[in-house]
Amino acid sequence: MELDTGLAFVNTLDRERGQPVDRLDSYAAALRWFRDHDLLHADMLEAELARNEADPEGAERTLARIRRIRDAMRELTDAVVEARSPAQRDLDEINRALRTHYTWYLVPDRDGVSLDHKHEGDPIAGALARLSESVASEVSTGHPEHLRVCANEDCGWVFNDTSRTGRRKWCDMATCGNRAKVARHREKKRAKEQAATARVRRTWKRIVTGAGRGDADC
C-alpha cells in the first residue's frame, strides 16, 4: 500500500472554513472510499452494502472502528511532525489493526510473475490493516522527516514532502499555496492602505492645527 493512500485516508477528516468535515459520513461512504482506492473489490462492496442494510447497528460499529483507526493514524503522523511520542491508546489501536493476516501468492505478470496477497476473513479489517501499515512503515523504517502538515489553518492535511528542497509548507501549491499568497497580498495591500490613510490624517491634522493658530494670532 502506497503512503499517499494512507495519508489520503487520514485526510478524509477534512476542514472547510476551519470547520471539521467528515468525508466518511456513513458506512456506505467509507465502503465506496475503500473501493475507489482499490481496497475492496466490487463483489466485496456489494456484500458489505447488503450487510449494512441487514445490520445497521453492526455497520455503525464498524464505521466507528474505521474512524478510530483513522484518528490513531492522524495522531501518529502529528506526533512525528511535532517530534513527540504518540498517545499510547492510538498506538494500541494501530497495533490491533496490524494483526490482520494475509496470504501471499505469486501471480502472472507482463514481465514474469509478481507477489500479491489476499486477506483471509473480514475485508474491512484487511483494508484497515493495509492503510495502517502504509503509515506505520513510513514512520518506522521510511522517511518520517518528509511528513508535513499543511500550513493553511483552514486545511491541516497531512502530506509527504517530496520536493527537492524539502521545505514545502502547503499540501498543494495550486490550492492552499495560492490561497496563502493571495492572503499575503491582500494583507500587504491593506497595510499600505492603512498607512496611507494614517499619513493623510496626520497631514490634515497639521493643516487644521496650523490654521487654528493663524486665526488666533489675528
VEXZA-591191 format. One record per residue: chain; residue number from 0; y negated, z negated, x of N, C-alpha, C in turn; residue in one letter. Coordinates in Angstrom, 1 decimal, padded with zeros to 4 digits. Each point is the difference from the previous one (the first is absolute). Example, Ala and Ser with C-alpha at 12.3 -4.5 7.8 and 13.67 -1.06 7.14 Angstrom:
2
 chaine num nnorth    nup  neast canorth   caup caeast cnorth    cup  ceast residu
      A   0  005.7 -007.8  013.2  -001.2  000.0 -000.9 -001.2  000.0  000.9      A
      A   1 -001.1  000.7 -000.4  -001.1  000.0  000.9 -001.1 -000.8 -000.8      S
// end
This chain:
218
 chaine num nnorth    nup  neast canorth   caup caeast cnorth    cup  ceast residu
      A   0  001.2  000.0  000.8  -001.2  000.0 -000.8 -001.3  000.0  000.9      M
      A   1 -000.9  000.9 -000.3  -001.2  000.1  000.8 -000.9 -001.1 -000.3      E
      A   2 -000.8 -000.4  001.0  -000.9 -001.1 -000.2 -001.1  000.3 -001.1      L
      A   3 -000.4  001.2  000.0  -001.0  000.4 -001.0  000.4 -000.3 -001.4      D
      A   4  001.3  000.2 -000.3   000.5 -000.2 -001.3  000.0 -001.5 -000.3      T
      A   5  000.3 -000.9  000.9   000.0 -001.4 -000.1 -001.5 -000.5 -000.3      G
      A   6 -000.9  000.6  000.8  -001.4 -000.4 -000.2 -000.6  000.5 -001.4      L
      A   7  000.5  001.2 -000.4  -000.4  000.5 -001.3  000.5 -000.9 -001.1      A
      A   8  001.2 -000.6  000.2   000.5 -000.9 -001.0 -000.9 -001.3  000.0      F
      A   9 -000.4 -000.5  001.1  -000.9 -001.2  000.1 -001.3  000.4 -000.7      V
      A  10 -000.5  001.2  000.2  -001.3  000.4 -000.6  000.0  000.3 -001.5      N
      A  11  001.2 -000.1 -000.6   000.0  000.2 -001.5 -000.7 -001.2 -000.7      T
      A  12 -000.2 -001.1  000.7  -000.9 -001.0 -000.5 -001.4  000.4  000.5      L
      A  13 -000.7  000.7 -000.8  -001.2  000.7  000.4 -001.3 -000.7 -000.4      D
      A  14 -001.1  000.6  000.3  -001.3 -000.6 -000.5 -000.9  001.1 -000.4      R
      A  15 -000.8 -000.3 -001.1  -001.0  001.0 -000.5 -001.2 -000.8 -000.2      E
      A  16 -001.1  000.3  000.7  -001.3 -000.8 -000.1  000.2 -001.5  000.2      R
      A  17  000.9 -000.3  001.0   000.2 -001.4  000.3  001.0 -000.7 -000.9      G
      A  18  000.5  000.6 -001.0   001.0 -000.6 -000.9  001.4  000.5  000.2      Q
      A  19  001.0 -000.9  000.0   001.4  000.4  000.2  000.5  000.9 -001.1      P
      A  20  000.7  001.0  000.4   000.7  000.9 -000.9  001.4  000.2  000.5      V
      A  21  001.0 -000.3 -000.9   001.4  000.1  000.4  000.5  001.4 -000.5      D
      A  22  000.4  000.8  001.0   000.5  001.3 -000.3  001.4 -000.1 -000.5      R
      A  23  000.7 -001.1  000.2   001.3 -000.3 -000.6 -000.2 -000.9 -001.2      L
      A  24 -000.6  000.5 -001.0  -000.4 -000.9 -001.1  001.1 -000.1 -001.0      D
      A  25  001.2  000.6  000.2   001.1 -000.1 -000.8  001.3  000.3  000.8      S
      A  26  001.1 -000.4 -000.5   001.3  000.3  000.7  000.2  001.5  000.0      Y
      A  27 -000.4  000.7 -001.0   000.2  001.5  000.0 -000.9  000.6  001.1      A
      A  28 -001.2 -000.5  000.1  -000.9  000.5  001.0  000.5 -000.2  001.4      A
      A  29  000.6 -001.2  000.2   000.7 -000.3  001.3  001.1  000.9  000.3      A
      A  30  000.8  000.3 -001.0   001.2  000.9  000.2 -000.5  001.4  000.3      L
      A  31 -001.0  000.5 -000.6  -000.5  001.3  000.3 -000.6  000.1  001.4      R
      A  32 -000.6 -001.1  000.4  -000.6  000.0  001.4  001.2  000.1  001.0      W
      A  33  001.0 -000.7 -000.3   001.2  000.0  000.9  000.6  001.5  000.0      F
      A  34  000.1  000.6 -001.1   000.5  001.3 -000.1 -000.9  001.0  000.8      R
      A  35 -001.3 -000.1 -000.2  -001.0  000.9  000.6  000.0 -000.1  001.5      D
      A  36  000.5 -001.2  000.5   000.1 -000.2  001.5  001.4  000.0  000.5      H
      A  37  000.9  000.7 -000.8   001.4  000.2  000.5  000.8 -001.2  000.2      D
      A  38 -000.3 -001.0 -000.8   000.7 -001.3  000.1  001.0 -000.1 -001.2      L
      A  39 -000.1  000.8 -001.0   000.9  000.1 -001.1  000.3  001.4 -000.3      L
      A  40  001.3  000.3 -000.3   000.4  001.3 -000.4 -000.3  000.1 -001.5      H
      A  41  000.0  001.2 -000.5  -000.4  000.3 -001.5  001.0 -000.8 -000.9      A
      A  42  001.3  000.1  000.4   001.0 -000.7 -000.9 -000.2 -001.5  000.0      D
      A  43 -000.4 -000.5  001.2  -000.2 -001.5  000.1 -001.2 -000.3 -000.9      M
      A  44 -001.0  000.8  000.1  -001.2 -000.3 -000.8  000.3  000.0 -001.5      L
      A  45  000.7  001.0 -000.5   000.4  000.0 -001.4  000.8 -001.2 -000.4      E
      A  46  000.9 -000.4  000.9   000.9 -001.2 -000.3 -000.9 -001.3 -000.1      A
      A  47 -000.9 -000.1  000.9  -000.9 -001.2  000.1 -001.0  000.0 -001.2      E
      A  48 -000.5  001.1 -000.4  -000.8  000.1 -001.2  000.7 -000.4 -001.2      L
      A  49  001.3  000.4 -000.1   000.8 -000.3 -001.2  000.3 -001.5  000.0      A
      A  50  000.2 -000.6  001.2   000.2 -001.4  000.1 -001.3 -000.8 -000.4      R
      A  51 -001.1  000.6  000.4  -001.3 -000.6 -000.4 -000.1 -000.2 -001.5      N
      A  52  000.4  001.1 -000.7  -000.1 -000.1 -001.5  001.0 -000.9 -000.6      E
      A  53  001.2 -000.1  000.6   001.0 -000.9 -000.5 -000.2 -001.5  000.3      A
      A  54 -000.7 -000.2  001.2  -000.2 -001.4  000.4 -001.4 -000.1  000.6      D
      A  55 -001.0 -000.1 -000.9  -001.4 -000.1  000.5 -000.3 -001.2  000.8      P
      A  56  000.6 -001.1 -000.4  -000.2 -001.3  000.8  000.5  000.2  001.4      E
      A  57  001.2  000.6  000.1   000.5  000.2  001.4 -000.9  001.0  000.8      G
      A  58 -000.5  001.0 -000.7  -000.9  000.9  000.7 -001.3 -000.7  000.5      A
      A  59 -000.5 -001.0 -000.8  -001.2 -000.7  000.4  000.4 -000.9  001.2      E
      A  60  001.2 -000.6  000.0   000.4 -000.8  001.2  000.0  000.9  001.3      R
      A  61  000.6  001.2 -000.2   000.1  000.9  001.1 -001.4  000.4  000.5      T
      A  62 -000.9  000.3 -000.9  -001.4  000.3  000.3 -000.6 -001.1  000.8      L
      A  63  000.2 -001.2 -000.5  -000.6 -001.2  000.7  000.6 -000.1  001.5      A
      A  64  001.2  000.3  000.2   000.6  000.0  001.3 -000.6  001.1  000.9      R
      A  65 -000.2  001.2 -000.6  -000.6  001.1  000.7 -001.4 -000.4  000.5      I
      A  66 -000.8 -000.7 -000.9  -001.3 -000.4  000.4  000.0 -001.1  001.0      R
      A  67  001.0 -000.9 -000.1   000.0 -001.1  001.0  000.3  000.6  001.4      R
      A  68  000.9  001.0  000.1   000.2  000.6  001.3 -001.2  000.7  000.5      I
      A  69 -000.6  000.7 -000.9  -001.3  000.7  000.4 -001.0 -000.9  000.5      R
      A  70 -000.2 -001.2 -000.7  -000.9 -001.0  000.5  000.4 -000.5  001.4      D
      A  71  001.3 -000.2  000.2   000.5 -000.5  001.2 -000.3  001.0  001.2      A
      A  72  000.2  001.2 -000.3  -000.3  001.1  001.0 -001.5  000.0  000.3      M
      A  73 -000.8 -000.2 -001.0  -001.5  000.0  000.2 -000.3 -001.2  000.9      R
      A  74  000.6 -001.2 -000.3  -000.3 -001.1  000.8  000.4  000.2  001.5      E
      A  75  001.1  000.7  000.2   000.5  000.3  001.3 -001.0  000.9  000.8      L
      A  76 -000.4  001.0 -000.7  -001.0  001.0  000.7 -001.3 -000.7  000.2      T
      A  77 -000.5 -000.8 -000.9  -001.3 -000.7  000.2  000.1 -001.0  001.1      D
      A  78  001.2 -000.7  000.1   000.2 -000.9  001.1 -000.1  000.6  001.4      A
      A  79  000.6  001.2  000.1   000.0  000.8  001.2 -001.4  000.4  000.4      V
      A  80 -000.8  000.5 -001.0  -001.3  000.5  000.2 -000.9 -001.2  000.4      V
      A  81  000.2 -001.2 -000.6  -000.8 -001.2  000.3  000.5 -000.8  001.1      E
      A  82  001.1  000.5  000.7   000.6 -000.7  001.1  000.4 -001.5 -000.3      A
      A  83  000.7 -000.2 -001.0   000.5 -001.3 -000.5  001.4  000.1 -000.4      R
      A  84  000.6 -001.2 -000.3   001.4  000.0 -000.5  000.0  000.2 -001.5      S
      A  85  000.9  000.8 -000.5   000.0  000.2 -001.5  000.6 -001.3 -000.7      P
      A  86 -000.3 -000.1 -001.2   000.6 -001.1 -000.8  001.5  000.0  000.0      A
      A  87  000.6 -001.1  000.1   001.5  000.0  000.1  000.6  000.5 -001.3      Q
      A  88 -000.6 -000.4 -001.1   000.6  000.5 -001.3  000.1  001.5 -000.1      R
      A  89 -001.0  000.7  000.6   000.0  001.4  000.0  001.0  000.6  000.9      D
      A  90  000.2 -000.7  001.2   001.0  000.5  000.9  001.4 -000.2 -000.7      L
      A  91  000.2 -001.1 -000.7   001.3 -000.2 -000.7  000.2  001.1 -001.0      D
      A  92 -001.1  000.4 -000.7   000.2  001.0 -001.0  000.4  001.4  000.6      E
      A  93 -000.6  000.3  001.1   000.4  001.3  000.7  001.4 -000.1  000.5      I
      A  94  000.3 -001.2  000.6   001.4 -000.1  000.6  001.0  000.1 -001.1      N
      A  95 -000.2 -000.5 -001.2   000.9  000.2 -001.1  000.2  001.5 -000.3      R
      A  96 -001.2  000.7  000.0   000.1  001.4 -000.4  000.8  000.8  001.1      A
      A  97 -000.1 -000.4  001.3   000.6  000.7  001.1  001.6 -000.2  000.0      L
      A  98  000.5 -001.0 -000.8   001.4 -000.2  000.0  000.9  001.0 -000.7      R
      A  99 -000.7  001.0 -000.6   000.7  001.0 -000.7  000.8  000.9  001.0      T
      A 100  001.3  000.3 -000.4   000.8  000.8  000.9  000.1  001.5 -000.4      H
      A 101  000.1  000.8  001.1   000.1  001.4 -000.2  001.3  000.5  000.6      Y
      A 102  000.5  001.1 -000.5   001.1  000.7  000.6 -000.5  001.3  000.7      T
      A 103  000.2  000.1  001.3  -000.5  001.1  000.8  001.1  001.1  000.1      W
      A 104 -000.4  001.2 -000.1   001.0  001.1  000.1 -000.7  001.3  000.5      Y
      A 105  000.8  000.9  000.6  -000.5  001.3  000.5 -000.1  001.0 -001.1      L
      A 106 -001.0  000.8  000.0  -000.2  001.1 -001.0 -000.3  001.3  000.8      V
      A 107  000.3  001.2 -000.5  -000.3  001.2  000.6 -001.5  000.2  000.1      P
      A 108 -000.5  000.6  001.1  -001.4  000.3  000.2 -000.1  001.4  000.5      D
      A 109 -001.2  000.6  000.0  -000.2  001.3  000.4  000.4  000.2  001.5      R
      A 110 -000.2 -001.0  000.8   000.3  000.0  001.4  001.3 -000.7  000.4      D
      A 111  000.8 -000.3 -001.0   001.2 -000.8  000.3  000.2 -001.0 -001.1      G
      A 112 -000.1 -001.3  000.4   000.2 -001.1 -000.9 -001.2 -001.0  000.2      V
      A 113 -000.2 -000.8 -001.0  -001.0 -001.1  000.1  000.6 -001.2 -000.7      S
      A 114 -000.5 -001.2  000.3   000.5 -001.2 -000.5 -000.9 -000.4 -001.2      L
      A 115  000.7 -000.2 -001.1  -000.6 -000.4 -001.3  000.6 -001.3 -000.5      D
      A 116 -000.6 -000.6 -001.0   000.5 -001.3 -000.5  000.0  000.0 -001.5      H
      A 117  000.7 -000.9 -000.6  -000.1 -000.2 -001.4  000.2 -001.5 -000.3      K
      A 118 -000.6 -000.5 -001.0   000.0 -001.4 -000.3  001.1 -000.2 -001.1      H
      A 119  000.8 -001.0  000.3   001.1 -000.4 -000.9 -000.5 -001.1 -000.9      E
      A 120 -000.2  000.2 -001.3  -000.5 -001.0 -000.9 -001.3  000.3 -000.6      G
      A 121 -000.8 -001.0 -000.2  -001.3  000.2 -000.7 -000.9  000.9  000.7      D
      A 122 -000.4  001.2 -000.6  -000.9  000.9  000.7 -001.4 -000.5  000.2      P
      A 123 -000.5 -000.9 -000.8  -001.3 -000.6  000.2  000.0 -000.9  001.2      I
      A 124  001.1 -000.8  000.2   000.1 -000.8  001.2  000.0  000.9  001.2      A
      A 125  000.7  001.1 -000.1   000.1  000.9  001.2 -001.4  000.6  000.3      G
      A 126 -000.8  000.4 -001.0  -001.3  000.5  000.2 -000.9 -001.0  000.6      A
      A 127  000.1 -001.2 -000.5  -000.9 -001.1  000.6  000.4 -000.4  001.4      L
      A 128  001.3  000.1  000.3   000.5 -000.2  001.4 -000.6  001.0  001.0      A
      A 129  000.0  001.3 -000.4  -000.5  001.0  000.8 -001.5 -000.1  000.2      R
      A 130 -000.7 -000.3 -001.0  -001.5 -000.2  000.1 -000.3 -001.2  000.9      L
      A 131  000.7 -001.1 -000.2  -000.2 -001.2  000.8  000.3  000.3  001.5      S
      A 132  001.1  000.7  000.2   000.4  000.4  001.4 -001.0  000.8  000.7      E
      A 133 -000.7  000.9 -000.7  -001.0  000.9  000.6 -001.1 -000.8  000.6      S
      A 134 -000.5 -001.1 -000.6  -001.0 -000.8  000.5  000.5 -001.0  001.0      V
      A 135  001.1 -000.6 -000.4   000.6 -001.1  000.9  000.3  000.6  001.4      A
      A 136  000.5  001.2  000.0   000.4  000.7  001.3 -001.3  000.3  000.8      S
      A 137 -001.1  000.4 -000.7  -001.2  000.3  000.7 -000.6 -001.3  000.7      E
      A 138 -000.1 -001.1 -000.8  -000.6 -001.2  000.6  000.8 -000.7  001.0      V
      A 139  001.3  000.3  000.0   000.9 -000.7  001.0  000.3  000.9  001.2      S
      A 140  000.2  001.3 -000.1   000.4  000.8  001.1 -000.8  001.3  000.1      T
      A 141 -001.0  000.2 -000.8  -000.8  001.2  000.0 -001.3 -000.2  000.7      G
      A 142 -001.1  000.4 -000.7  -001.3 -000.2  000.5 -000.9 -000.7 -001.0      H
      A 143  000.2 -001.3 -000.1  -000.8 -000.8 -001.0 -001.5  000.0  000.2      P
      A 144 -000.4  000.3  001.3  -001.4  000.0  000.3 -000.7  001.2 -000.6      E
      A 145  000.8  001.0 -000.6  -000.7  001.1 -000.6 -000.2 -000.2 -001.5      H
      A 146  000.5 -001.2 -000.5  -000.3 -000.3 -001.4 -001.4 -000.4 -000.3      L
      A 147 -000.6  000.5 -001.0  -001.4 -000.3 -000.3 -000.2 -000.3 -001.5      R
      A 148 -001.1 -000.6 -000.4  -000.4 -000.2 -001.4 -001.3  000.7 -000.1      V
      A 149 -000.1  000.9 -001.0  -001.2  000.8 -000.2 -001.3 -000.9 -000.1      C
      A 150 -001.0  000.4  000.7  -001.2 -000.8  000.1 -000.8  000.1 -001.3      A
      A 151  000.3  000.9 -000.9  -000.7  000.1 -001.3  000.5 -001.2 -000.8      N
      A 152 -000.9 -000.9 -000.3   000.4 -001.2 -000.8  000.5  000.3 -001.4      E
      A 153 -000.4  001.2 -000.5   000.5  000.4 -001.4  001.3  000.7  000.1      D
      A 154  000.6  000.1  001.2   001.3  000.7  000.2  001.0 -001.0  000.5      C
      A 155  000.0 -000.3  001.3   000.9 -001.0  000.6  001.4  000.5  000.2      G
      A 156  000.2  001.4  000.0   001.3  000.5  000.3  000.4 -000.3  001.4      W
      A 157  001.3 -000.2  000.2   000.6 -000.1  001.3  000.4  001.4  000.5      V
      A 158 -000.3  000.3  001.2   000.4  001.3  000.6  000.4 -000.1  001.4      F
      A 159  000.6  001.1  000.5   000.5  000.1  001.3 -001.0  000.8  000.8      N
      A 160 -000.6 -000.5  001.0  -001.1  000.7  000.7  000.7  000.8  001.2      D
      A 161  000.1  001.3 -000.3   000.6  000.9  001.0 -001.1  000.8  000.7      T
      A 162 -001.3 -000.4 -000.1  -001.0  000.8  000.6  000.0 -000.1  001.5      S
      A 163 -000.6  000.9  000.7   000.0  000.0  001.5 -000.6 -001.2  000.6      R
      A 164 -001.1 -000.5 -000.6  -000.7 -001.1  000.5  000.6 -001.4 -000.4      T
      A 165  000.7  000.1 -001.2   000.5 -001.2 -000.5 -001.0 -001.0 -000.6      G
      A 166 -001.1  000.6 -000.5  -001.1 -000.8 -000.5 -000.4  000.4 -001.4      R
      A 167  000.9  000.6 -000.8  -000.3  000.3 -001.4 -000.4 -001.2 -000.8      R
      A 168 -001.0  000.1 -000.8  -000.4 -001.1 -000.8  000.4  000.2 -001.5      K
      A 169  000.2  001.3 -000.4   000.3  000.3 -001.4  001.3  000.6 -000.2      W
      A 170  000.6 -000.2 -001.1   001.3  000.6 -000.3 -000.1  001.6  000.0      C
      A 171 -001.2  000.5 -000.5  -000.2  001.4 -000.1 -001.4  000.3  000.2      D
      A 172 -000.4  000.9  001.0  -001.3  000.3  000.2 -000.7  000.8 -001.1      M
      A 173  000.8  000.8 -000.7  -000.5  000.8 -001.1 -000.4 -000.8 -001.2      A
      A 174  000.6 -001.2 -000.2  -000.4 -000.9 -001.1 -000.7 -001.2  000.5      T
      A 175  000.7 -001.0  000.4  -000.7 -001.3  000.4 -000.9  000.2  001.2      C
      A 176  000.3  000.8  001.0  -000.9  000.2  001.1 -001.2  000.7 -000.5      G
      A 177  000.1  001.0 -000.8  -001.2  000.7 -000.5 -000.9 -000.9 -000.9      N
      A 178  000.7 -000.9 -000.8  -000.8 -000.9 -000.8 -000.8 -001.0  000.9      R
      A 179  000.7 -000.4  001.0  -000.7 -000.9  000.9 -001.2  000.6  000.7      A
      A 180  000.1  001.3  000.4  -001.1  000.7  000.6 -001.2  000.2 -001.0      K
      A 181  000.4  000.3 -001.3  -001.0  000.2 -001.0 -000.7 -001.4 -000.3      V
      A 182  000.8 -001.1  000.0  -000.6 -001.3 -000.2 -001.0 -000.4  001.1      A
      A 183  000.4  000.3  001.2  -000.9 -000.3  001.2 -001.3  000.8 -000.1      R
      A 184  000.2  001.3 -000.4  -001.2  000.9 -000.1 -000.9 -000.5 -001.1      H
      A 185  000.5 -000.5 -001.1  -000.8 -000.5 -001.1 -000.7 -001.3  000.4      R
      A 186  000.7 -000.8  000.8  -000.5 -001.3  000.4 -001.2  000.2  001.0      E
      A 187  000.2  001.0  000.9  -001.1  000.3  001.0 -001.2  000.6 -000.8      K
      A 188  000.3  000.9 -000.9  -001.1  000.6 -000.8 -000.8 -001.1 -000.8      K
      A 189  000.8 -001.0 -000.6  -000.6 -001.1 -000.7 -000.9 -000.8  000.9      R
      A 190  000.6 -000.3  001.2  -000.8 -000.8  000.9 -001.3  000.6  000.5      A
      A 191  000.1  001.3  000.2  -001.2  000.8  000.4 -001.1  000.0 -001.2      K
      A 192  000.5  000.2 -001.2  -000.9  000.0 -001.1 -000.6 -001.4 -000.2      E
      A 193  000.8 -001.1  000.1  -000.6 -001.3 -000.1 -001.0 -000.3  001.1      Q
      A 194  000.3  000.5  001.3  -001.0 -000.2  001.1 -001.3  000.7 -000.3      A
      A 195  000.2  001.3 -000.5  -001.2  000.8 -000.3 -000.9 -000.7 -001.1      A
      A 196  000.7 -000.5 -001.0  -000.7 -000.7 -001.1 -000.7 -001.3  000.5      T
      A 197  000.6 -000.7  000.9  -000.6 -001.2  000.6 -001.2  000.4  000.8      A
      A 198  000.0  001.1  000.8  -001.1  000.4  000.7 -001.2  000.4 -000.9      R
      A 199  000.3  000.7 -001.1  -001.1  000.4 -000.9 -000.6 -001.3 -000.6      V
      A 200  000.8 -001.0 -000.4  -000.5 -001.2 -000.5 -000.9 -000.7  001.0      R
      A 201  000.4 -000.1  001.2  -000.8 -000.7  001.0 -001.3  000.8  000.2      R
      A 202  000.0  001.3  000.0  -001.2  000.8  000.2 -001.0 -000.2 -001.1      T
      A 203  000.5  000.0 -001.3  -000.8 -000.3 -001.1 -000.6 -001.4  000.0      W
      A 204  000.8 -000.9  000.4  -000.5 -001.4  000.1 -001.1 -000.1  001.0      K
      A 205  000.1  000.7  001.1  -001.1 -000.1  001.0 -001.3  000.7 -000.6      R
      A 206  000.3  001.1 -000.7  -001.2  000.8 -000.5 -000.7 -000.9 -001.1      I
      A 207  000.8 -000.6 -000.9  -000.5 -000.8 -001.1 -000.7 -001.3  000.6      V
      A 208  000.6 -000.6  001.0  -000.6 -001.2  000.6 -001.3  000.4  000.7      T
      A 209  000.0  001.2  000.7  -001.2  000.4  000.7 -001.2  000.3 -000.9      G
      A 210  000.4  000.6 -001.2  -001.0  000.4 -001.0 -000.6 -001.3 -000.6      A
      A 211  000.8 -001.0 -000.2  -000.5 -001.2 -000.6 -000.9 -000.7  001.0      G
      A 212  000.2  000.0  001.2  -000.9 -000.6  001.0 -001.3  000.7  000.1      R
      A 213  000.0  001.3 -000.2  -001.2  000.8  000.1 -000.9 -000.4 -001.2      G
      A 214  000.6 -000.1 -001.2  -000.8 -000.4 -001.2 -000.6 -001.4  000.2      D
      A 215  000.7 -000.8  000.6  -000.5 -001.4  000.2 -001.2  000.0  000.9      A
      A 216  000.0  000.9  001.0  -001.2  000.1  001.0 -001.2  000.5 -000.7      D
      A 217  000.2  000.9 -001.0  -001.1  000.5 -000.7 -000.7 -001.1 -000.9      C
// end
